[in-house]
Every structure is written in C-alpha cells, then in structure tokens.
Amino acid sequence: MIKATEKENIIDQAFRDSVGTIDQQGKRKYIFPKKPKGSLYNKRTIASVVYLIVFFSLPLIKVHGEPLIMLNILKRKFILFGQIFGPQDFFIFALGMITFIVFIILFTVVFGRVFCGWACPQTIFMEMVFRKIEYWIDGDFNKQQQLKVMPWNGFKIRKRALKIIVFYLISFLIANYFMAYLISMDEVMRYVHEGIAAHSGTFFALIVFTSIFFFVYYWFREQVCIVVCPYGRLQGVLLDKNSIVVAYDYLRGEPRGKKSTADKTVGDCIDCKACVRVCPTGIDIRNGTQLECINCTACIDACDEIMDNLGRPKKLIKYASENNIVKKQKLKITARTKAYSVVLLIILSALVALLVTRDDVDVTILRTPGMVYQKMPGGYIGNLYSARMFNKTHEDINIKLSIASQEGEIEIIGAPPVVGKENYAVVVFLIKKKATLITKRNSTILIQVQPKGQPSITKKTSFIGPVSF
C-alpha cells in the first residue's frame, strides 16, 4: 500500500491538460460505454422511473380546471401547484431562483455532483431512456463500436434508420410535453385537433425544439455536461476535502497490478479498466475528481463486481471524501457548510413568508395623469384615480372600495368592479373630500380594497387639493 503523500507521484496528472472526450488532434472521441449493472444502477433506474412518471403526469393534473404547473411566458401567466402568479410576482420568482442557487451550492459543498447523476433531466433522459433504447437497437458497447466502423450496407442502414426514427419520435414526445408545461396540455391538444395549418408557427417551433432534443441525445450527448453545463466547473471552487464524491480509494488500490493472495507489493486495483468502460463521459475515475464526472456510480457497480469475483472487499470505488479516504474521517460539517445553511435558511424563510402573505388580488392605484383636482358641487374637491387589479384565484371576485379614514367618499365610475378569474380589470373611481377638511396641497390617503370573501388590502395614494380658498 502507499502513503497519502505519494498520491501525486503515482497518478499521472497529464489527463488534466485536456477534456476526456477530445483526442490529441482536437477531434471528438465518441463514447461507447458498456451497459452498467449493479445495485446502484438498479436504484438509479427506480429513481428515474419515478422521475419520468412525475414528468409525464404533471401536465395532465388539473386544479380548479387549470393545469397544476404552467409557465406561459408569452401571456405572462404562471401557475405553480395550483397557485396563480403574475408579472407583479416576479420578485418571488427571483428570490426562489436565489434560494435554488444557494441550495445547489450547499448541496455541492456537501455531496458533490450527485444531483447530476441521479436527478438531472439531461442524465435521466440520456442514460435511462435513450441509452437503454440504444442498447436494445445496437447492442452493447462492443457491438456499437463494430457498427460504427462497419461499411455502409443494408444492415447498418436499417440499424441507423430505426435508431434515428425512434430517437426523433421520443424527442417529439418530449417537445410536446415541454410545450404543455408552457401553454397547458389542453392547448396542445387543441392545436393538434385544429391542425398544422391553423397553427403553423407553433408547429414550426415544436419541430425546432424536437430537432434540438434529437441533436442532444443522438449526437451531442455527454458534451452537454462537459461543454455546455456550468455546474461541473463549479466543483473546482465548491468542493473541498470533506465533500462526498465518487472517489477511488488510491491508498488501498495503488500500485495497480495483478497479485497473488500472498503478494503485498501491489494494491487491490488490477487495472482491468472496468470502471473506464462503463463511464458515460469516458474518464478514468482513478485519476481523481474531474469536471467530466457526473457521479452516476456506474464505476462503483463495475468495480464492486470485479472485487466480488476476486474475493476482495468491495468499495474500492465508493462515495467518499478525500479526508474519508486519507484520514478515515466521517462526514464533517464544516464552518462553510454551516454558513451556507444559515444563508439558505434565511432566504427560504423570506420566500415562505412572501408566499404566505401574498394577496389573492394584486392592486395598483394611480392618480389619473394630467389631472390635478376638480371643484365639485357641495363644497367637495375630487381626484380621479384608476385601480389596476389582477385576480390570482380561480373564480370571479367582487371588489368594494372605501377610504380607511372615513374623511371622504369614493364614487365608482361605471359598473361595480368585478375582477374575472385569472384576469385583469381596471376600475376608474373618484375620491371626494370636503374642501374644509383639506389642510395641505398634497396629502396621503389610505384606500381599503375589499375583495369579497378575502382579507382587505390597504393601499396608499396621494390626494391633491387647493392650497387655500
């Protein structure tokens, strides 16, 4: 066995000079990973099945006749778990995004890139949907390699045609569900019923998204994780020696080589490269943590199988931290982890408070521009206002307006205000105050907005009057 201080001497660090999927000529090295198997892969499969069931079920679930989740950017209508949000709630989305980012940072500091291997949509669809279909059509990695170098003949054309058709159809299905999250499944089905001619622009956009998904899963693949996604690069600044990642126990495994039972000069790693063959990003995990690693655990299952066949202890590759391998330490809650946790708790508390105290009717009251005040019969001074209201509920709401101080009265211009469900309404009204009660030119006035069946909302605005009479 080796000492921890000898790690840099036994592991060639030249691999860090380039990305694992690019050769010395700068060309793409196409990855043909061996079909993984093992207990962790089975658990990932179960998690992926649950994930896919949720993904394809959510657009079909309705609350009060509306989709459970919808993010209609064009119509500025957003529904999350039955709650309706408008553009005026954008600050809640911003705070939610900040909360998510802080959570990702905290999660990465403690657990590394486990999200990528177990919950990322790119990994779920690539490894648990498209890759499984590829194994079914083309066979395992050795048959895929043979098919790639095979000259074009009837057999190869049939294989490629079948794969392209199946991949494109699944991409088309994903694109439809992606659109359902944006405009609702009812709208998607209406477009299908009315035909392509009536919605040619939408159909064109759907084909574009389908082609993008097809390009990613048929050709670009792991390059999304390596080249496009910034999350892998965050590891360089977020991980420390206490972060739990998929790691090779080099103290136990080095130096590599075959050995007899009595041979103590080499480690447990026999350099079979089983961990390399199953890696979907083409890296050698024995070189240490790399930005290409998505923590998919395929290498753990592959190595465990070899160790089991050799009668040696499993977990030569395992979930572990650097300090866990070198110092045999358990998970340690560091000061940095505690600091991130406190920040996350504060932001999360603020987000929950905003959601709990959010009004079902959003009201904005403005004085009518270009008008100062009006002298009215009976010794009254009047100001004209408009109230823009957005109903965030699933039913129409009657609105009653009054002045909190009772020092004036409100006269609605037009019909009594009713705000339709999930809709906007503009109410024009006049505030009248006795001229004798006006002591200054610009005063503050509080208006009570009372939606029927809802808590009242108090809004502040200004009232303009003459300086003297």
Backbone hydrogen bonds, N-H to C=O, Kabsch-Sander energy under -0.5 kcal/mol:
donor,donor_aa,acceptor,acceptor_aa,energy
2,I,251,L,-0.9
6,E,3,K,-1.5
7,K,4,A,-1.5
9,N,6,E,-0.6
10,I,6,E,-1.4
10,I,7,K,-0.7
11,I,7,K,-1.7
12,D,10,I,-0.6
15,F,12,D,-0.6
16,R,13,Q,-1.7
17,D,14,A,-1.8
18,S,15,F,-1.1
22,I,19,V,-1.8
23,D,27,K,-2.6
26,G,23,D,-1.9
29,K,21,T,-3.7
30,Y,28,R,-0.8
34,K,277,R,-3.3
42,N,38,G,-2.1
43,K,39,S,-2.0
44,R,40,L,-2.5
45,T,41,Y,-2.1
46,I,42,N,-2.1
47,A,43,K,-2.5
48,S,44,R,-2.4
49,V,45,T,-2.4
50,V,46,I,-2.2
51,Y,47,A,-2.3
52,L,48,S,-2.9
53,I,49,V,-2.3
54,V,50,V,-2.3
55,F,51,Y,-2.6
56,F,52,L,-2.6
57,S,53,I,-1.0
58,L,54,V,-2.3
60,L,57,S,-1.7
61,I,57,S,-0.8
61,I,58,L,-1.2
63,V,66,E,-3.4
66,E,63,V,-1.7
68,L,58,L,-0.6
68,L,61,I,-2.2
70,M,79,I,-2.7
71,L,181,Y,-2.7
72,N,77,K,-2.1
73,I,71,L,-1.3
76,R,73,I,-0.5
77,K,72,N,-2.2
78,F,85,F,-2.1
79,I,70,M,-3.3
80,L,83,Q,-2.5
81,F,68,L,-1.2
82,G,68,L,-1.6
83,Q,80,L,-1.9
84,I,392,K,-0.8
85,F,78,F,-3.7
89,D,86,G,-1.9
90,F,87,P,-1.7
92,I,89,D,-1.3
93,F,89,D,-1.3
94,A,90,F,-2.6
95,L,91,F,-2.3
96,G,92,I,-2.4
97,M,93,F,-2.5
98,I,94,A,-2.2
99,T,95,L,-2.5
100,F,96,G,-2.2
101,I,97,M,-2.4
102,V,98,I,-2.6
103,F,99,T,-2.4
104,I,100,F,-2.5
105,I,101,I,-2.4
106,L,102,V,-2.7
107,F,103,F,-3.1
108,T,104,I,-2.6
109,V,105,I,-2.5
110,V,106,L,-1.8
111,F,107,F,-3.3
112,G,108,T,-2.0
114,V,111,F,-1.0
116,C,113,R,-0.8
117,G,113,R,-1.0
118,W,114,V,-1.7
119,A,115,F,-2.7
120,C,115,F,-1.6
124,I,120,C,-2.7
125,F,121,P,-2.6
126,M,122,Q,-2.2
127,E,123,T,-2.8
128,M,123,T,-0.7
128,M,124,I,-1.7
129,V,125,F,-0.9
130,F,125,F,-2.8
131,R,126,M,-2.4
133,I,129,V,-2.0
134,E,130,F,-2.3
135,Y,131,R,-2.3
136,W,132,K,-1.8
137,I,133,I,-2.3
138,D,134,E,-3.1
139,G,134,E,-0.7
139,G,135,Y,-1.1
144,Q,140,D,-2.1
145,Q,141,F,-2.2
146,Q,142,N,-2.0
147,L,143,K,-2.3
148,K,144,Q,-1.9
149,V,145,Q,-1.7
150,M,146,Q,-1.0
157,I,153,N,-2.5
158,R,154,G,-2.2
159,K,155,F,-2.1
160,R,156,K,-2.8
161,A,157,I,-2.8
162,L,158,R,-2.4
163,K,159,K,-2.3
164,I,160,R,-2.6
165,I,161,A,-2.5
166,V,162,L,-2.5
167,F,163,K,-2.7
168,Y,164,I,-2.4
169,L,165,I,-2.3
170,I,166,V,-2.2
171,S,167,F,-2.3
172,F,168,Y,-2.3
173,L,169,L,-2.0
174,I,170,I,-2.5
175,A,171,S,-2.4
176,N,172,F,-1.9
177,Y,173,L,-2.0
178,F,174,I,-2.6
179,M,175,A,-2.2
180,A,176,N,-1.9
181,Y,177,Y,-1.8
182,L,178,F,-0.7
182,L,179,M,-0.6
183,I,179,M,-2.7
184,S,180,A,-2.0
185,M,59,P,-0.6
188,V,184,S,-1.7
189,M,185,M,-2.6
190,R,186,D,-2.0
191,Y,187,E,-2.5
192,V,188,V,-2.1
193,H,189,M,-2.4
194,E,190,R,-2.5
195,G,191,Y,-1.4
199,H,195,G,-0.7
199,H,196,I,-0.8
200,S,197,A,-0.6
203,F,199,H,-2.4
204,F,200,S,-2.3
205,A,201,G,-2.1
206,L,202,T,-2.3
207,I,203,F,-2.2
208,V,204,F,-2.1
209,F,205,A,-2.4
210,T,206,L,-2.4
211,S,207,I,-2.5
212,I,208,V,-2.0
213,F,209,F,-2.6
214,F,210,T,-2.7
215,F,211,S,-2.6
216,V,212,I,-2.4
217,Y,213,F,-2.5
218,Y,214,F,-2.5
219,W,215,F,-1.9
220,F,215,F,-2.6
221,R,216,V,-3.7
223,Q,220,F,-2.3
224,V,221,R,-1.8
225,C,222,E,-0.5
226,I,222,E,-1.6
227,V,223,Q,-3.3
228,V,223,Q,-1.3
229,C,224,V,-3.4
234,L,230,P,-1.1
234,L,231,Y,-0.5
235,Q,231,Y,-0.7
235,Q,232,G,-0.9
236,G,233,R,-0.9
237,V,234,L,-1.3
238,L,234,L,-1.8
239,L,235,Q,-2.4
243,S,240,D,-1.5
244,I,110,V,-2.9
245,V,243,S,-0.6
245,V,320,A,-2.5
247,A,245,V,-0.7
247,A,318,K,-3.3
249,D,316,L,-3.1
250,Y,248,Y,-1.7
252,R,249,D,-0.5
253,G,249,D,-2.5
254,E,250,Y,-2.1
257,G,269,C,-2.3
263,D,260,S,-0.8
264,K,262,A,-0.5
267,G,255,P,-3.9
268,D,252,R,-2.0
269,C,253,G,-1.0
277,R,273,K,-2.0
278,V,274,A,-1.2
279,C,276,V,-0.7
282,G,279,C,-0.9
285,I,283,I,-0.7
287,N,284,D,-2.2
288,G,285,I,-1.8
293,C,290,Q,-1.5
301,D,297,T,-1.8
302,A,298,A,-2.1
303,C,299,C,-2.4
304,D,300,I,-2.5
305,E,301,D,-1.9
306,I,302,A,-1.6
307,M,303,C,-2.8
308,D,304,D,-2.4
309,N,305,E,-2.0
310,L,306,I,-1.9
311,G,307,M,-0.6
311,G,308,D,-0.7
312,R,307,M,-2.9
318,K,247,A,-2.6
320,A,245,V,-2.9
320,A,318,K,-0.7
323,N,241,K,-2.5
325,I,321,S,-1.8
326,V,322,E,-2.7
327,K,323,N,-1.8
329,Q,323,N,-1.6
334,T,332,K,-0.9
338,K,334,T,-2.1
339,A,335,A,-2.3
340,Y,336,R,-2.5
341,S,337,T,-2.1
342,V,338,K,-2.2
343,V,339,A,-2.2
344,L,340,Y,-2.7
345,L,341,S,-2.5
346,I,342,V,-2.3
347,I,343,V,-2.5
348,L,344,L,-2.8
349,S,345,L,-2.3
350,A,346,I,-2.2
351,L,347,I,-2.4
352,V,348,L,-2.6
353,A,349,S,-2.4
354,L,350,A,-2.2
355,L,351,L,-2.1
356,V,352,V,-2.6
357,T,353,A,-2.3
358,R,354,L,-0.5
362,D,390,F,-2.5
364,T,388,R,-2.2
366,L,386,S,-2.5
368,T,384,L,-2.8
371,M,368,T,-1.3
374,Q,382,G,-2.4
376,M,374,Q,-0.5
376,M,380,Y,-3.1
379,G,376,M,-0.8
380,Y,376,M,-1.1
381,I,433,K,-2.8
382,G,374,Q,-3.0
383,N,431,I,-2.0
385,Y,429,F,-2.9
386,S,366,L,-2.7
387,A,427,V,-3.1
388,R,364,T,-3.0
388,R,386,S,-0.5
389,M,387,A,-0.6
389,M,425,A,-3.1
390,F,362,D,-2.4
391,N,423,N,-2.7
392,K,360,D,-3.1
392,K,390,F,-0.6
397,I,419,V,-2.4
399,I,417,P,-2.4
400,K,450,Q,-1.6
402,S,448,Q,-1.9
404,A,402,S,-0.5
404,A,446,L,-2.2
405,S,446,L,-0.5
406,Q,403,I,-1.0
409,E,432,K,-2.2
411,E,430,L,-3.0
412,I,410,I,-0.5
413,I,428,V,-2.4
414,G,412,I,-0.8
419,V,397,I,-2.8
420,G,418,V,-0.6
422,E,393,T,-1.1
423,N,420,G,-1.4
425,A,389,M,-2.1
427,V,387,A,-2.7
427,V,425,A,-0.5
429,F,385,Y,-2.0
430,L,411,E,-2.6
431,I,383,N,-2.5
432,K,409,E,-2.8
432,K,430,L,-0.5
433,K,381,I,-2.4
434,K,407,E,-0.5
435,A,379,G,-2.9
437,L,434,K,-1.7
438,I,435,A,-1.1
439,T,437,L,-0.7
443,S,441,R,-0.5
443,S,463,F,-2.4
445,I,461,T,-2.8
447,I,459,K,-3.1
448,Q,402,S,-3.3
449,V,447,I,-0.6
449,V,457,I,-3.5
450,Q,400,K,-3.2
450,Q,448,Q,-0.6
452,K,398,N,-2.7
454,Q,451,P,-2.3
457,I,449,V,-3.1
459,K,447,I,-2.6
459,K,457,I,-0.5
461,T,445,I,-2.2
463,F,443,S,-3.2
465,G,441,R,-2.6
